[in-house]
């Protein structure tokens, strides 16, 4: 007892004189002050936090059986970690690439090409300059925006914002820009902050794909507005992100859609502008997606509650399975999240998906669309290059390209899959049209969806890196598929393509079922036009793109925006009252790029995610070179 250590004080403490009481109280108060003062002055005291902070502030985020994901998020990145990194009128007509006259331009590092940008971007680009100046004193283990810029081969926006020298082409490009402004202005007027515009009823649509997140059209439009030079509109969008984008939602979200639209859109906006706001939002949202991977196999489930972290599979998915095109369309964004956060967890998650896919048996070398996240086995043997499968294959070749062609695993998987697709799915119609059929347990369904029309562009951009003896073959195959998809447009009354078209019962490249006759402003055909133009410079691709512009203007433009139509085979159109966010992100962006010079978002530096958000190629050796930043600053 303390009392026994004080001279003249009885054990009971009842006989204290006034002076003794004063001395005792003085001693006790000094002791208390010393003890608590030590707690406050000790650095980073965990005990202090436990005493004075609420449980909600210090409780680690747990993800099911995962051991403290937030602690994992704080792990430093391991040094040396490698990132997963034209109409053919006659048979056998050979296409060859036309060399780009810009191919030998020097690396861009904030030099003359940046100075040529329009004055309208000057305020926005000051953010990039702020990011650059702050990078100069940054630690070597943090992402340097200045180094990133120094590793680009060309200016992102080209020497003259991609303005073509041909007056007719430039007039067409300006028309696409006007369409974007018209679509945006009506969204802002009638649906601001909502996910999409309903142009006929002039109101907003929220939907249930984004788990309570809002502003899908805003996030999807950021990079489109920026590259088109619509800076007033871009700044309005940026301000909304800063003041109104609330990521603390508690709804049921599609992992796939949130990743490609929100994470992809924010990442792209950051890389183009240097605005830290977009980077921070992307990383915050990316962290909220991690609980979806808490499964026995590490294959994420398709639906996640962004607030609680619980996840589950789509109710319509066979036997609680995950969808190939969903869990296979995370790689580009997650690798960039690792780059920006300096944490490997994101790359580890998507690489684990790769490991499982490489381990399990694939029927005839094909990847079925449904996989159990519990057992890691295929649930059905349904294979499609369209819906449910499409972007998985796209992300394989783009992962290889985005890694600066160092991700050999992605390359091997892509060309292996392409070989199996050619052997089992690629067909030639009696009329000479090449198409991608669907495969159901060994039985072919001679149907090709609009979604599968991206594959012309995909095969095209991968042609150069295939086996030398097959490179020209791949480019020819890409042209044939793109030609088939163009035929699906020209064979309709509106000159717009149906959701799916068939090659049976005497029909070729036409929808034979009423349920397949609609068009919802989809971009995939135009996407392939853009890639094939870049690869071959065959003028027919620009002509085909202009045909699409004229059809969109005639049949989809309404008084207050753009709307899909219910039947492409009738001139008396019935609109579906929805201006999809991907119309702003993909369809109009690809059209704008089609009518621009190749140095606007050059393919040597950028890959597009499946929502057309441009993400830069990761040049590891350049980014890790200590002299890169100094060279850039000196330039």
C-alpha positions in Angstrom: 0.0 0.0 0.0 1.1 3.5 -0.7 0.2 4.7 2.8 2.8 2.4 4.4 5.6 4.0 2.4 4.9 7.5 4.0 6.5 8.2 7.3 4.2 9.0 10.2 1.1 7.7 8.5 -0.8 4.9 10.1 -1.9 1.9 8.1 -5.5 2.9 8.3 -4.8 6.5 7.2 -7.3 7.8 9.7 -5.0 9.8 11.9 -3.6 12.2 9.3 -3.0 15.8 10.3 -3.8 18.6 7.9 -0.2 19.2 6.8 0.2 15.5 6.2 -2.9 15.3 4.1 -1.7 18.2 2.1 1.7 16.5 1.5 0.0 13.3 0.6 -2.4 14.9 -1.9 0.5 16.8 -3.5 2.5 13.6 -3.9 -0.5 11.7 -5.4 -1.3 14.4 -7.9 2.3 14.5 -9.0 2.3 10.7 -9.5 -0.8 10.8 -11.6 0.5 13.7 -13.7 3.7 11.8 -14.3 2.0 8.6 -15.4 -0.5 10.1 -17.7 2.0 12.6 -19.1 4.2 9.7 -20.1 1.4 8.2 -22.1 0.8 11.4 -24.0 4.5 12.0 -24.7 5.4 8.5 -25.8 5.5 8.3 -29.6 2.7 6.3 -31.4 1.5 4.7 -28.2 -0.8 1.8 -29.1 -2.1 1.6 -25.6 -3.0 5.3 -25.7 -5.1 4.6 -28.9 -6.8 1.7 -27.2 -7.8 3.9 -24.2 -8.9 7.1 -26.0 -10.1 6.0 -29.5 -13.4 4.4 -30.1 -13.5 0.8 -31.3 -14.8 1.8 -34.7 -11.7 3.9 -35.3 -9.1 1.3 -34.6 -10.9 -1.9 -35.6 -9.2 -3.5 -38.6 -11.2 -4.3 -41.6 -11.6 -8.0 -41.8 -12.7 -9.8 -44.9 -14.2 -13.1 -43.9 -11.4 -15.5 -43.3 -8.8 -13.0 -44.6 -6.3 -11.9 -42.0 -6.7 -8.2 -41.7 -6.8 -6.9 -45.2 -6.1 -3.3 -44.1 -2.9 -4.5 -42.5 -2.0 -6.1 -45.8 -2.8 -2.8 -47.6 -0.1 -1.2 -45.6 2.6 -3.6 -46.7 5.4 -2.0 -48.7 5.6 -3.2 -52.3 8.3 -5.8 -52.7 11.2 -4.6 -54.7 11.5 -6.1 -58.1 8.0 -7.4 -58.2 7.0 -8.0 -61.9 3.6 -6.8 -63.1 1.4 -9.3 -64.6 2.4 -7.5 -67.0 -11.5 -3.5 -94.1 -13.8 -5.2 -96.3 -12.2 -8.2 -97.9 -13.9 -8.3 -101.2 -12.0 -11.4 -102.4 -10.9 -14.4 -100.5 -7.4 -14.3 -99.3 -7.0 -10.6 -99.8 -4.0 -9.6 -97.8 -3.8 -6.6 -95.5 -0.7 -5.0 -94.4 0.0 -2.4 -91.7 0.8 1.1 -92.9 3.7 2.5 -90.9 3.0 5.5 -88.7 5.0 8.6 -89.5 5.2 9.4 -85.8 6.9 6.1 -84.9 10.3 7.6 -84.4 9.3 10.6 -82.4 11.3 11.1 -79.2 9.9 10.5 -75.8 7.6 13.1 -74.5 8.6 14.6 -71.1 6.7 17.8 -70.8 8.4 19.4 -73.7 7.2 21.0 -76.9 4.3 18.7 -77.5 2.8 19.7 -74.2 3.3 23.4 -75.0 1.2 22.9 -78.1 -1.9 22.0 -76.2 -4.7 24.5 -76.3 -4.9 27.3 -73.7 -8.3 25.9 -72.6 -6.5 23.1 -70.8 -4.0 25.4 -69.0 -5.9 25.5 -65.7 -6.4 21.8 -65.6 -2.8 21.1 -66.6 -1.6 23.2 -63.6 -2.7 20.2 -61.5 -0.3 18.1 -63.5 2.4 20.6 -62.8 1.6 20.6 -59.1 1.8 16.8 -59.1 5.1 17.0 -61.0 6.7 19.5 -58.5 5.6 17.4 -55.5 7.1 14.3 -57.1 10.5 15.8 -57.1 10.8 15.5 -53.4 8.9 12.2 -53.1 10.4 9.0 -51.9 11.5 6.4 -54.4 8.9 3.9 -53.3 5.9 6.2 -54.1 4.3 6.7 -57.5 5.9 9.6 -59.3 3.6 11.3 -61.8 6.6 13.1 -63.2 8.4 9.8 -63.9 5.2 8.4 -65.5 5.1 11.4 -67.9 8.8 10.9 -68.7 8.2 7.3 -69.7 5.6 8.1 -72.3 6.9 7.9 -75.9 4.6 10.7 -77.1 2.3 13.4 -75.9 -1.0 11.9 -74.8 -3.0 14.5 -76.8 -0.7 14.6 -79.8 1.0 17.6 -81.4 -2.3 19.4 -82.2 -4.8 17.5 -80.1 -5.0 14.9 -82.9 -6.5 17.3 -85.4 -6.5 15.7 -88.8 -5.1 17.6 -91.8 -8.0 16.5 -94.1 -10.8 19.1 -93.9 -13.6 16.5 -94.4 -12.2 14.3 -91.6 -11.9 17.2 -89.3 -15.5 18.3 -90.0 -16.6 14.8 -89.1 -14.6 14.8 -85.9 -16.2 18.1 -85.0 -19.6 16.6 -85.6 -18.8 13.8 -83.1 -17.7 16.4 -80.6 -21.0 18.2 -81.1 -22.8 15.0 -80.4 -20.9 14.5 -77.1 -21.7 18.1 -76.0 -25.4 17.6 -76.9 -25.5 14.3 -74.9 -23.7 15.8 -72.0 -25.7 19.0 -71.8 -28.9 17.1 -71.7 -27.6 14.8 -69.0 -26.5 17.8 -67.0 -29.9 19.5 -67.5 -32.2 16.7 -66.6 -30.2 13.9 -64.8 -27.2 15.6 -63.1 -25.8 13.3 -60.4 -27.9 10.3 -61.5 -26.3 7.4 -63.3 -27.9 7.9 -66.7 -30.3 10.1 -68.6 -33.8 9.1 -69.7 -34.1 11.5 -72.6 -37.7 11.0 -73.5 -39.1 11.6 -70.0 -36.2 14.0 -69.2 -35.3 12.6 -65.9 -32.5 10.5 -64.4 -32.0 6.8 -64.0 -30.1 5.3 -61.0 -30.5 1.5 -61.6 -29.1 -1.2 -59.3 -25.7 -2.1 -60.8 -23.6 0.3 -58.9 -24.5 -0.3 -55.3 -25.7 3.1 -54.4 -22.9 4.9 -56.3 -24.1 7.9 -58.4 -22.8 9.8 -61.4 -21.9 6.9 -63.6 -22.2 9.1 -66.7 -20.0 11.7 -65.1 -17.2 9.3 -64.3 -17.5 7.6 -67.7 -17.3 11.0 -69.4 -14.3 12.5 -67.7 -11.6 11.4 -70.1 -13.9 11.8 -73.2 -14.6 15.4 -72.3 -10.9 16.1 -71.6 -9.5 14.6 -74.9 -12.2 16.5 -76.9 -11.2 19.8 -75.3 -14.6 20.3 -73.7 -13.0 21.9 -70.7 -15.9 23.7 -69.1 -17.8 20.5 -69.1 -14.8 18.6 -67.8 -14.4 21.1 -65.0 -18.0 20.7 -64.0 -17.5 16.9 -63.9 -14.3 17.3 -61.8 -16.1 19.6 -59.3 -18.9 17.0 -58.9 -16.4 14.3 -58.2 -14.8 16.5 -55.6 -18.0 17.6 -53.9 -20.6 14.9 -54.5 -19.0 11.5 -55.3 -19.8 9.5 -52.1 -18.1 6.2 -52.0 -19.7 5.2 -48.7 -22.6 3.5 -50.2 -24.3 0.4 -48.8 -25.9 -1.2 -51.8 -25.5 -4.2 -54.0 -23.0 -3.5 -56.7 -21.7 -5.4 -59.7 -18.0 -5.9 -59.1 -17.4 -5.8 -62.9 -19.3 -2.7 -63.7 -17.9 -0.7 -60.7 -14.4 -1.7 -61.7 -14.6 -0.9 -65.4 -16.7 2.3 -65.1 -15.7 3.9 -61.8 -12.2 2.6 -61.1 -11.3 2.7 -64.7 -12.7 6.1 -65.3 -11.0 7.6 -62.3 -7.7 6.0 -63.1 -7.8 7.3 -66.7 -8.7 10.8 -65.5 -5.8 10.8 -63.1 -3.2 9.7 -65.7 -4.4 12.3 -68.2 -4.6 15.2 -65.9 -2.4 14.6 -62.8 -5.3 15.5 -60.5 -4.7 13.7 -57.2 -8.4 13.8 -56.5 -9.0 11.1 -59.1 -6.2 8.9 -57.9 -7.4 9.0 -54.3 -10.9 8.2 -55.2 -9.8 5.3 -57.4 -7.7 3.8 -54.6 -10.5 4.3 -52.0 -13.0 2.5 -54.2 -10.5 -0.2 -55.2 -10.1 -1.1 -51.5 -13.8 -1.5 -51.2 -13.8 -4.2 -53.9 -11.3 -6.5 -52.2 -13.8 -8.4 -50.0 -15.3 -9.9 -53.2 -12.2 -12.1 -53.4 -12.9 -13.8 -50.1 -13.8 -17.2 -51.5 -12.3 -20.6 -51.1 -10.6 -20.3 -54.5 -9.9 -16.5 -54.6 -12.2 -16.2 -57.6 -14.4 -13.2 -56.7 -18.1 -13.3 -56.6 -20.0 -11.0 -59.0 -22.0 -8.9 -56.5 -20.6 -7.0 -53.5 -22.1 -4.7 -50.9 -19.7 -1.8 -50.9 -20.5 -1.0 -47.3 -20.4 -4.3 -45.5 -18.1 -6.1 -47.8 -20.3 -9.2 -48.1 -20.4 -10.7 -51.6 -22.5 -13.3 -53.4 -23.0 -14.6 -56.9 -25.7 -13.4 -59.3 -29.0 -15.2 -58.8 -29.2 -16.1 -62.5 -25.7 -17.5 -62.6 -25.7 -21.3 -62.9 -25.1 -23.0 -59.5 -23.8 -19.9 -57.8 -21.0 -19.5 -60.3 -18.8 -16.5 -61.2 -18.8 -15.2 -64.7 -15.6 -15.4 -66.9 -16.0 -12.0 -68.4 -16.4 -10.5 -64.9 -13.7 -12.0 -62.8 -11.5 -12.0 -66.0 -11.9 -8.2 -66.5 -10.1 -6.8 -63.4 -6.5 -7.2 -64.4 -5.7 -3.8 -66.0 -7.3 -1.7 -63.3 -5.9 -3.8 -60.4 -2.4 -3.7 -61.7 -2.6 0.1 -61.9 -4.0 0.2 -58.4 -0.9 -1.6 -57.2 1.3 0.9 -59.1 -0.4 3.9 -57.5 -0.9 2.5 -54.0 2.6 0.9 -53.9 0.9 -2.3 -52.5 0.9 -5.7 -54.2 -2.4 -7.0 -52.9 -4.3 -5.9 -56.0 -1.9 -7.6 -58.4 -1.8 -10.7 -56.2 -5.6 -11.0 -56.3 -5.8 -11.0 -60.1 -2.7 -13.2 -60.5 -4.3 -15.7 -58.3 -7.2 -15.9 -60.8 -4.6 -16.6 -63.5 -3.0 -19.4 -61.5 -6.3 -21.2 -61.0 -7.2 -20.9 -64.7 -3.9 -22.3 -65.7 -4.3 -25.2 -63.3 -7.7 -26.5 -64.3 -8.5 -28.4 -67.4 -10.0 -26.5 -70.3 -12.3 -28.4 -72.8 -10.6 -28.3 -76.2 -8.5 -25.5 -74.9 -11.6 -23.3 -74.4 -12.6 -21.2 -71.4 -16.3 -21.8 -70.4 -18.3 -18.9 -69.1 -19.2 -20.2 -65.7 -16.8 -21.1 -62.9 -17.5 -22.1 -59.3 -15.8 -19.8 -56.8 -16.1 -22.5 -54.2 -14.7 -25.6 -56.0 -12.8 -23.8 -58.8 -14.4 -26.1 -61.4 -16.3 -25.2 -64.5 -20.1 -25.3 -64.0 -21.2 -25.3 -67.6 -19.4 -25.9 -70.9 -20.8 -22.8 -72.6 -18.2 -20.8 -74.5 -18.8 -17.3 -76.0 -16.7 -14.5 -77.4 -19.7 -12.3 -76.8 -21.6 -11.7 -73.6 -20.3 -13.7 -70.5 -16.9 -14.3 -72.0 -15.8 -11.4 -74.2 -13.6 -9.1 -72.2 -11.7 -11.9 -70.5 -9.9 -12.5 -73.8 -9.5 -8.7 -74.4 -7.8 -8.3 -71.0 -5.3 -11.1 -71.8 -3.8 -9.4 -74.8 -4.1 -6.0 -73.3 -2.4 -7.2 -70.1 0.5 -8.3 -72.2 0.6 -4.9 -74.1 0.2 -2.9 -70.9 3.1 -4.7 -69.3 5.4 -3.3 -72.0 5.3 -6.9 -73.5 6.8 -8.5 -70.4 3.8 -10.4 -69.1 4.6 -13.7 -71.0 1.9 -15.6 -69.1 -0.8 -13.3 -70.5 0.7 -13.7 -73.9 0.7 -17.5 -73.7 -2.8 -17.6 -72.4 -4.1 -15.3 -75.1 -2.6 -17.0 -78.1 -3.5 -20.4 -76.7 -7.1 -19.3 -76.3 -7.1 -17.7 -79.8 -5.9 -21.0 -81.3 -8.7 -22.9 -79.6 -11.2 -20.3 -80.7 -10.1 -20.6 -84.3 -10.2 -24.3 -84.2 -13.7 -24.5 -82.6 -15.7 -21.3 -83.0 -14.6 -19.4 -86.1 -16.9 -20.2 -89.0 -17.4 -19.2 -92.6 -21.0 -18.7 -93.8 -22.2 -19.8 -97.3 -22.1 -16.2 -98.3 -18.4 -15.9 -97.3 -18.8 -14.1 -94.0 -16.5 -15.0 -91.1 -18.1 -15.1 -87.7 -17.6 -16.3 -84.1 -20.2 -19.0 -83.2 -21.0 -20.0 -79.6 -20.1 -23.4 -78.2 -22.4 -25.3 -75.9 -20.8 -28.6 -74.8 -19.5 -29.3 -78.3 -22.6 -28.2 -80.2 -22.3 -24.9 -82.2 -24.9 -22.2 -81.9 -24.5 -20.1 -85.1 -25.1 -16.8 -83.4 -22.8 -13.8 -83.0 -23.7 -11.1 -80.5 -23.0 -7.4 -81.0 -20.7 -7.7 -77.9 -18.5 -10.1 -79.8 -17.8 -7.5 -82.5 -15.0 -6.1 -80.4 -13.0 -9.1 -81.4 -12.0 -7.7 -84.7 -10.1 -4.9 -83.0 -8.7 -7.3 -80.3 -7.3 -9.7 -82.9 -5.9 -6.8 -84.8 -4.0 -5.2 -81.9 -2.5 -8.7 -81.1 -1.5 -9.5 -84.6 2.0 -8.2 -84.5 3.0 -10.2 -81.4 1.8 -13.6 -82.6 4.0 -16.2 -84.3 5.7 -14.6 -87.3 4.1 -16.9 -89.7 0.6 -16.1 -88.4 0.8 -12.3 -88.1 -0.7 -11.5 -91.5 -3.3 -14.2 -90.9 -4.4 -12.6 -87.7 -4.7 -9.2 -89.3 -6.7 -10.7 -92.2 -9.0 -12.5 -89.6 -9.5 -9.2 -87.7 -10.5 -7.5 -91.0 -12.9 -10.3 -91.9 -14.7 -10.2 -88.6 -15.0 -6.5 -88.7 -16.4 -6.7 -92.2 -19.1 -9.2 -90.9 -20.1 -6.9 -88.1 -20.4 -4.0 -90.6 -22.7 -6.3 -92.6 -24.9 -6.7 -89.6 -25.4 -2.9 -89.7 -25.8 -2.5 -93.5 -28.5 -5.3 -93.6 -30.8 -3.4 -91.3 -33.2 -0.7 -92.3 -31.7 1.8 -89.8 -28.1 0.9 -90.7 -27.5 0.1 -87.0 -26.7 -3.4 -85.8 -28.9 -5.7 -83.7 -28.0 -7.1 -80.3 -27.3 -10.5 -81.9 -27.4 -11.9 -85.4 -27.5 -15.4 -86.8 -26.1 -17.6 -89.6 -28.7 -20.3 -89.9 -32.0 -21.0 -91.7 -30.8 -19.1 -94.7 -30.1 -15.9 -92.7 -26.7 -14.3 -92.6 -25.7 -11.4 -90.3 -29.4 -10.7 -89.4 -31.4 -11.1 -86.3 -34.1 -13.7 -86.7 -35.6 -13.4 -83.2 -37.6 -10.4 -82.1 -35.7 -10.4 -78.8 -32.4 -9.7 -80.6 -33.5 -6.8 -82.8 -32.7 -3.9 -80.5 -29.7 -1.5 -80.4 -28.8 0.2 -77.2 -26.0 2.6 -78.4 -23.4 -0.1 -78.2 -19.8 0.7 -79.2 -18.2 -2.7 -80.2 -18.5 -2.4 -83.9 -17.2 1.2 -83.9 -14.4 0.1 -81.6 -13.1 -2.4 -84.2 -13.4 0.3 -86.9 -11.1 2.5 -84.8 -8.5 -0.2 -84.2 -8.5 -1.4 -87.8 -8.1 2.2 -89.0 -5.1 2.7 -86.8 -3.6 -0.6 -87.9 -4.2 -0.4 -91.7 -5.2 3.2 -92.5 -7.8 1.7 -95.0 -10.2 4.6 -95.6 -13.2 2.3 -95.6 -13.1 2.2 -91.8 -13.6 5.9 -91.5 -16.4 5.7 -94.1 -18.1 2.9 -92.1 -17.8 5.0 -88.9 -19.4 8.0 -90.7 -22.3 5.7 -91.7 -22.8 4.9 -88.0 -22.7 8.7 -87.1 -25.4 9.4 -89.7 -27.6 6.5 -88.4 -27.2 7.6 -84.8 -28.2 11.1 -85.7 -31.2 10.0 -87.7 -32.6 7.3 -85.5 -31.2 7.7 -81.9 -31.0 11.4 -81.5 -34.1 12.8 -79.8 -34.9 16.3 -78.5 -33.1 15.8 -75.2 -30.3 13.4 -75.8 -29.7 10.0 -77.5 -31.8 6.9 -77.0 -31.5 3.2 -78.0 -34.1 1.8 -80.3 -36.1 -1.4 -80.0 -36.0 -2.6 -83.6 -33.2 -1.9 -86.1 -35.2 -3.4 -88.9 -38.0 -0.8 -89.0 -37.8 2.9 -89.9 -40.7 3.6 -87.6 -38.4 3.6 -84.6 -39.4 3.0 -81.0 -37.0 4.4 -78.5 -36.0 2.7 -75.2 -35.6 6.0 -73.3 -32.1 5.4 -72.1 -28.8 7.2 -72.8 -26.3 4.7 -71.7 -23.2 5.9 -69.9 -21.1 3.8 -72.2 -22.4 5.8 -75.2 -20.4 8.8 -73.7 -17.4 6.7 -72.6 -17.0 4.4 -75.6 -19.2 5.0 -78.6 -18.5 8.7 -79.0 -14.9 8.4 -77.9 -14.0 5.7 -80.4 -15.7 7.7 -83.2 -13.7 10.8 -82.2 -10.5 8.8 -82.2 -11.4 7.3 -85.6 -11.5 10.7 -87.1 -8.4 11.9 -85.3 -4.7 11.5 -86.1 -3.0 8.5 -84.6 -1.0 10.6 -82.1 -4.1 11.3 -80.0 -3.8 8.6 -77.3 -1.2 6.7 -79.3 -1.4 2.9 -79.0 2.4 2.9 -78.3 1.6 4.4 -74.9 -2.0 3.5 -74.0 -4.4 0.6 -73.8 -8.1 1.0 -73.4 -10.0 -0.9 -70.7 -13.3 -2.5 -71.8 -15.1 0.8 -71.0 -12.7 2.7 -73.3 -10.9 4.3 -70.5 -7.2 4.8 -71.6 -4.6 3.4 -69.2 -0.9 3.8 -69.8 1.6 1.1 -70.6 3.7 0.4 -67.5 7.4 0.6 -68.4 8.9 -0.9 -65.3 12.5 -0.4 -66.3 11.9 3.3 -67.1 9.8 4.0 -63.9 12.5 2.4 -61.8 15.3 4.3 -63.5 16.5 7.0 -61.0 17.6 9.3 -63.9 14.2 9.3 -65.6 12.8 12.1 -63.6 16.0 14.2 -63.8 16.1 13.9 -67.6 12.4 14.8 -67.8 12.9 17.9 -65.6 15.9 19.0 -67.7 13.9 18.7 -70.9 
